[in-house]
Amino acid sequence: MRSRESYENLVGKLVDRTVLVTGGAGFLGSNIVERVRQLGSEVTVLDDFSTSRRELLPNHPKLRIVKGDLRDEEIVSQCVRD
């Protein structure tokens, strides 16, 4: 089952990593954040909160939330550098 292999391969690459999730405070993004965090990864969420809610994200020591716009190169650079 090729799609299952692809999924497991992707999941394996996310274990114990640092992951940037853009739009991570929305419905879909917050679910992605939770799943990646469960894999032991540190997660940085970049969201402008225009259509999302902070309450969808858990308080967790491996979760960093940055309010900003994906089009802002300086903020994106900061998210991937730190």
matplotlib code that plots the C-alpha trace (Angstrom):
import matplotlib.pyplot as plt

x = [0.0, 2.0, 0.1, 0.5, 4.3, 4.4, 2.5, 4.8, 7.9, 6.6, 5.7, 9.2, 10.8, 8.8, 9.9, 12.1, 12.4, 11.6, 8.7, 7.2, 3.4, 2.0, -1.7, -1.3, -4.0, -6.8, -8.8, -6.6, -3.4, -4.1, -4.7, -1.4, 0.3, -1.1, -0.1, 3.4, 3.9, 2.8, 5.7, 8.1, 8.8, 9.2, 6.6, 6.7, 3.3, 3.2, -0.3, -1.8, -4.9, -7.2, -9.4, -8.0, -8.0, -5.3, -7.5, -7.1, -3.5, -2.4, 0.1, 3.1, 6.9, 7.7, 5.2, 6.2, 3.6, 4.6, 2.0, 2.8, 2.2, 3.8, 4.5, 6.8, 10.3, 11.8, 9.4, 9.6, 13.4, 13.2, 10.9, 13.2, 16.4, 15.5]
y = [0.0, 2.9, 5.7, 4.1, 3.9, 7.5, 8.5, 6.5, 7.9, 11.5, 10.9, 9.4, 12.5, 14.6, 12.8, 14.8, 17.7, 21.4, 22.1, 25.4, 25.3, 28.4, 29.0, 26.8, 28.4, 27.6, 24.4, 22.3, 23.9, 23.3, 19.6, 19.4, 21.1, 18.7, 15.6, 16.9, 17.8, 14.2, 12.9, 14.7, 17.6, 21.3, 23.4, 27.0, 28.4, 31.4, 32.9, 36.3, 35.3, 37.0, 33.9, 31.7, 31.5, 31.2, 28.9, 26.1, 25.8, 24.1, 25.5, 23.4, 24.0, 22.7, 25.1, 28.6, 31.0, 33.9, 36.4, 37.5, 37.3, 34.6, 37.4, 39.2, 37.8, 39.0, 37.2, 34.0, 34.2, 34.7, 31.6, 29.3, 30.7, 30.5]
z = [0.0, -1.3, 0.3, 3.8, 3.1, 2.1, 5.2, 7.5, 5.8, 6.3, 9.9, 10.5, 9.2, 11.7, 14.8, 17.2, 14.8, 14.8, 12.6, 11.3, 10.8, 9.1, 9.9, 12.9, 14.9, 12.5, 12.6, 10.3, 11.4, 15.1, 14.4, 12.5, 15.4, 17.9, 15.8, 15.2, 18.8, 19.8, 17.7, 20.1, 17.8, 18.7, 16.9, 15.9, 14.8, 12.5, 12.2, 11.8, 13.8, 11.2, 11.0, 13.7, 17.5, 20.0, 22.1, 19.6, 20.5, 23.7, 26.2, 25.8, 26.4, 22.9, 21.3, 20.2, 18.8, 16.6, 15.5, 12.0, 8.3, 6.0, 3.5, 6.0, 5.1, 8.3, 10.6, 8.5, 8.7, 12.5, 12.8, 10.9, 12.4, 16.0]

ax = plt.figure().add_subplot(projection="3d")
ax.plot(x, y, z, "-o")
ax.set_aspect("equal")
plt.show()
